[in-house]
Amino acid sequence: MYEWVNDEPRLIEKDYKKRYNKPCEEIRESGKTWYKGTGIAWEKHPLKRFIRKFGCAHCGNKGVKIIAAQFSVHPMSGDRYWDCEVFCEKCGKYTQKAYAEND
């Protein structure tokens, strides 16, 4: 699993708070289904069963909101992959994680 912490979002547009009207919207991009939005709690996210829950990697806050996520399964190998980005209202940082089952 890979993890990054940034001052700006990386998996969603920088103006996401203005661009999206809902906490979580389903969007098709580059052949993948993404869920992007202004931020939604883990318990309410459509991918909550597929993506491992995590908090802010900068300050440790567990009460983060998911702003971007995607989950996919490779059609030939069956390996699972996901990418997820959360925003921490406590410290203002963005944490991204990426998972590839074959790593």
Secondary structure, 3 states (H helix, E strand, C coil): CEEEEECCCCCCCCCHHHHCCCCCEEEEECCEEEEEEEEECHHHCCCCCCCCCCCCCCCCCCCCEEEEEEEEECCCCCCEEEEEEEECCCCCCEEEEEEECCC
